[in-house]
Amino acid sequence: MELLTRNNFEDWMRKLTERLDRQDELLLSMQPSFKAPDPMDRIRMFDNQDLCMLLQISKRTLQRYRQKNIVPYSMIGRQIRYPRQAVESLRERWMVETPAAKIDRMIAEHPLHNRKNGSYGKKGRSAGKNQ
């Protein structure tokens, strides 16, 4: 049996790191080139909490949607589940701009919002100054 000396140890470590580097390169070359799947693609059924967070609505609003048959649901045991397709169609049909977002958009698009000098008089006039 060979004695372990500093030189032997360094040679073994160098060989080991070279081999690990080759394995790393091999694994990287085997990775598929497509992007990672969306985690939402794996979800087939949503529960109350997930759907409230996704739609940004309260539990009471979700309950109202169930009562008015706006969103279909299934009872699995004592838990309420919502099918993914129904949730997507709900988002497309019903979810519109929130009032706060609509107000922000309207303010940003208003012609007086972007005035540089802040005067609300007519263009070309000096607002109240004598010439």
KEKE-3310 file (N, C-alpha, C; in steps of 0.2 Angstrom, whole numbers, plus 5000, padded with zeros to 4 digits):
npx = (5004:5002:5010:5002:5006:5010:5011:5005:4992:4988:4989:4979:4968:4968:4965:4952:4945:4946:4939:4926:4924:4922:4911:4902:4902:4897:4884:4878:4878:4868:4856:4840:4836:4824:4814:4810:4796:4780:4775:4761:4756:4755:4745:4729:4718:4711:4712:4702:4710:4721:4715:4709:4720:4726:4716:4715:4705:4692:4688:4675:4670:4673:4665:4652:4653:4653:4640:4632:4634:4645:4658:4662:4663:4670:4666:4676:4677:4677:4682:4683:4685:4692:4691:4705:4703:4690:4694:4703:4694:4686:4694:4697:4684:4678:4687:4692:4700:4705:4697:4706:4717:4712:4709:4722:4727:4719:4723:4736:4735:4729:4728:4732:4740:4753:4759:4772:4775:4765:4755:4738:4732:4728:4738:4752:4749:4754:4751:4742:4752:4759:4764)
npy = (4994:5011:5025:5040:5055:5072:5077:5066:5067:5080:5077:5067:5075:5085:5077:5073:5085:5088:5078:5080:5093:5089:5081:5090:5098:5089:5087:5099:5100:5091:5097:5102:5114:5121:5133:5134:5125:5134:5136:5136:5129:5116:5116:5110:5111:5124:5130:5139:5149:5151:5155:5167:5174:5174:5181:5192:5195:5195:5183:5183:5189:5179:5169:5174:5174:5160:5158:5165:5158:5161:5157:5140:5126:5112:5101:5093:5081:5091:5102:5115:5116:5123:5122:5123:5128:5134:5145:5152:5156:5164:5174:5180:5184:5191:5199:5214:5230:5237:5248:5258:5256:5261:5274:5279:5277:5286:5298:5299:5299:5311:5327:5339:5334:5332:5344:5355:5368:5369:5378:5381:5389:5395:5389:5398:5410:5421:5416:5427:5437:5453:5460)
npz = (5000:4996:5003:5009:5004:5004:4990:4983:4988:4983:4970:4968:4972:4962:4951:4955:4955:4941:4936:4941:4936:4922:4923:4927:4915:4906:4911:4910:4896:4893:4897:4893:4881:4881:4890:4908:4915:4918:4935:4937:4927:4932:4942:4944:4951:4961:4978:4990:4996:4987:4976:4980:4982:4969:4961:4968:4977:4991:5003:5005:4994:4985:4990:4987:4973:4971:4975:4966:4955:4947:4947:4944:4955:4965:4978:4988:4999:5013:5007:4996:4979:4964:4947:4935:4922:4923:4931:4923:4913:4920:4924:4911:4907:4918:4926:4927:4925:4941:4952:4958:4950:4938:4941:4943:4930:4923:4928:4925:4911:4909:4902:4909:4919:4914:4913:4912:4919:4928:4927:4925:4915:4898:4884:4880:4886:4899:4915:4923:4925:4922:4906)
capx = (5000:5006:5009:4999:5010:5007:5011:5000:4986:4987:4988:4972:4963:4968:4961:4945:4942:4945:4933:4920:4922:4920:4904:4898:4901:4892:4877:4876:4876:4862:4850:4836:4836:4818:4813:4807:4788:4777:4772:4754:4753:4754:4739:4723:4712:4713:4708:4700:4716:4725:4711:4708:4727:4727:4711:4715:4698:4691:4685:4667:4668:4673:4659:4647:4654:4650:4632:4629:4637:4650:4663:4661:4667:4668:4667:4680:4677:4674:4686:4680:4691:4690:4695:4709:4700:4685:4697:4706:4689:4683:4699:4696:4677:4676:4692:4694:4704:4703:4695:4712:4722:4709:4710:4729:4728:4716:4727:4742:4733:4725:4732:4735:4745:4760:4761:4779:4775:4760:4749:4732:4729:4729:4744:4755:4748:4757:4745:4741:4758:4759:4769)
capy = (5000:5017:5030:5046:5061:5079:5077:5061:5070:5085:5074:5064:5081:5088:5072:5073:5091:5088:5073:5084:5098:5085:5078:5096:5100:5084:5088:5105:5099:5087:5100:5104:5121:5125:5136:5130:5126:5138:5131:5137:5124:5110:5116:5108:5113:5129:5131:5146:5154:5152:5158:5173:5178:5175:5185:5198:5196:5193:5176:5184:5190:5172:5165:5177:5171:5153:5158:5167:5153:5165:5152:5133:5123:5106:5099:5087:5081:5097:5107:5118:5117:5127:5119:5128:5131:5139:5151:5155:5159:5169:5180:5183:5187:5196:5203:5221:5235:5239:5256:5261:5256:5265:5281:5280:5277:5292:5304:5299:5301:5318:5332:5343:5330:5332:5351:5356:5373:5368:5383:5378:5393:5393:5389:5404:5416:5420:5416:5433:5441:5458:5459)
capz = (5000:4995:5008:5007:5005:5001:4983:4981:4990:4979:4963:4969:4972:4955:4947:4957:4953:4934:4934:4943:4930:4916:4924:4927:4908:4903:4914:4907:4889:4893:4899:4888:4879:4882:4897:4913:4914:4923:4940:4937:4923:4936:4946:4941:4955:4966:4984:4992:4998:4981:4971:4982:4981:4962:4959:4972:4980:4998:5004:5005:4987:4982:4992:4983:4966:4971:4976:4960:4950:4943:4946:4946:4960:4967:4985:4988:5006:5016:5004:4990:4974:4958:4941:4932:4916:4925:4934:4918:4909:4924:4923:4905:4906:4923:4929:4923:4929:4947:4952:4960:4944:4933:4943:4942:4923:4921:4931:4921:4904:4909:4899:4914:4923:4912:4911:4915:4923:4933:4926:4922:4910:4891:4882:4877:4890:4906:4920:4928:4925:4917:4901)
cpx = (5004:5005:5006:5003:5007:5006:5006:4993:4984:4985:4981:4967:4962:4964:4954:4942:4941:4940:4927:4918:4920:4913:4899:4896:4896:4885:4874:4874:4870:4856:4846:4836:4830:4818:4809:4799:4786:4774:4764:4751:4752:4748:4733:4717:4715:4709:4706:4705:4720:4721:4710:4715:4728:4722:4711:4708:4697:4688:4677:4665:4668:4667:4653:4647:4651:4642:4629:4631:4641:4656:4661:4665:4665:4670:4670:4681:4673:4678:4682:4686:4688:4694:4699:4706:4694:4688:4700:4700:4686:4688:4698:4689:4676:4681:4694:4698:4701:4701:4702:4716:4719:4710:4717:4730:4725:4720:4733:4741:4730:4730:4736:4740:4752:4762:4767:4778:4770:4754:4744:4728:4730:4736:4746:4753:4752:4751:4745:4747:4757:4765:4772)
cpy = (5006:5022:5037:5052:5067:5079:5072:5064:5075:5082:5071:5070:5084:5083:5072:5079:5091:5083:5077:5089:5094:5083:5085:5098:5095:5085:5094:5105:5095:5091:5102:5112:5125:5128:5132:5131:5131:5134:5131:5131:5117:5110:5114:5111:5119:5128:5138:5151:5156:5156:5166:5177:5179:5180:5192:5200:5193:5186:5177:5185:5183:5168:5168:5175:5164:5153:5160:5163:5157:5160:5145:5131:5116:5105:5093:5086:5087:5103:5109:5119:5120:5124:5125:5131:5136:5145:5155:5159:5165:5175:5183:5187:5192:5200:5208:5225:5237:5246:5260:5262:5261:5272:5283:5281:5284:5298:5304:5301:5308:5323:5337:5340:5331:5339:5352:5362:5373:5373:5379:5383:5391:5393:5396:5410:5415:5421:5422:5437:5447:5458:5466)
cpz = (5000:5001:5005:5009:5002:4994:4980:4982:4985:4972:4963:4969:4966:4951:4948:4954:4945:4932:4936:4938:4924:4917:4924:4919:4905:4905:4911:4900:4888:4895:4893:4887:4880:4890:4902:4913:4920:4928:4940:4932:4927:4940:4942:4944:4960:4972:4985:4992:4991:4976:4973:4981:4973:4959:4962:4975:4987:4997:5003:4998:4983:4983:4988:4975:4965:4971:4970:4954:4945:4941:4948:4951:4961:4974:4985:4996:5009:5012:4998:4985:4968:4952:4938:4926:4918:4928:4928:4914:4913:4924:4917:4904:4911:4926:4924:4928:4936:4948:4953:4954:4939:4935:4941:4935:4920:4922:4926:4914:4904:4906:4904:4919:4921:4910:4915:4920:4928:4932:4923:4917:4903:4889:4879:4881:4897:4911:4925:4928:4920:4912:4900)
residu = (MET:GLU:LEU:LEU:THR:ARG:ASN:ASN:PHE:GLU:ASP:TRP:MET:ARG:LYS:LEU:THR:GLU:ARG:LEU:ASP:ARG:GLN:ASP:GLU:LEU:LEU:LEU:SER:MET:GLN:PRO:SER:PHE:LYS:ALA:PRO:ASP:PRO:MET:ASP:ARG:ILE:ARG:MET:PHE:ASP:ASN:GLN:ASP:LEU:CYS:MET:LEU:LEU:GLN:ILE:SER:LYS:ARG:THR:LEU:GLN:ARG:TYR:ARG:GLN:LYS:ASN:ILE:VAL:PRO:TYR:SER:MET:ILE:GLY:ARG:GLN:ILE:ARG:TYR:PRO:ARG:GLN:ALA:VAL:GLU:SER:LEU:ARG:GLU:ARG:TRP:MET:VAL:GLU:THR:PRO:ALA:ALA:LYS:ILE:ASP:ARG:MET:ILE:ALA:GLU:HIS:PRO:LEU:HIS:ASN:ARG:LYS:ASN:GLY:SER:TYR:GLY:LYS:LYS:GLY:ARG:SER:ALA:GLY:LYS:ASN:GLN)
# end
